[in-house]
Amino acid sequence: MTDRAASTPAEALRLLTEGNARFAADRRRVGRTDPERRTELADAQAPFATVLGCSDSRVPFEHVFDAGIGDVFAIRNAGQIADEVVLGSIEFAVVALGTPLVVVLRHTLCGAVKAARSGEPVPAPHLQALVDAIAPSVERVRATDPGVEQEAVGAAHLEATMRTILERSGAVSDAIAEGRLAVVGATYDLASGLVTVDTVVGDAGVGSGDTGVAPGAV
């Protein structure tokens, strides 16, 4: 059903790798959005990757990874917070749709991270709840870095989000153990357009295949 099929985590990551390279280099798009593709997908979907990331308007997943409609199951909120609704959405993608790859994507210069780092109260209760969800990562960084550098907080929050998914979703953990799924933590650079893999859990064809760090552009 998907236009660019991927039956393994490694294949899915390769498609994202190639797509991001095209996007960053401003090369011709491959992801399909044509009427025929819409017709093909009218009755069902089989996305090759799930991406959880920030709602920031500068980080549109389908563009960043040169994905067409039906290719990426997108989950977005400010600060890529893994709450109950997000966990349910990820599990839907893994269990019902069979997506072989979950990417947790942070981006540089995140406003939600900046707000949490400042420690200043925000003028809306629901917005404060979002900032509070990132605050533990601020304290984690502060323990070793009194300056609390923003990108260090962003990286710590990325790790915390992945940890939440892995610890709280048995469906995700089971799929990883069975080799059907990998979870990747990655960073999108607003200036260059490049995505860099930070952490890989599962066998995605890079790193140790467990909880290793795989540097380099996606």
Secondary structure, 3 states (H helix, E strand, C coil): CCCCCCCCHHHHHHHHHHHHHHHHCCCCCCCCCCHHHHHHCCCCCCCCEEEEECCCCCCCHHHHCCCCCCCEEEEECCCCCCCHHHHHHHHHHHHHCCCCEEEEEEECCCHHHHHHHHCCCCCCHHHHHHHHHHHHHHHHHHCCCCCCCHHHHHHHHHHHHHHHHHHHCHHHHHHHHCCCCEEEEEEECCCCCCEEEEEEECCCCCCCCCCCCCCCEC
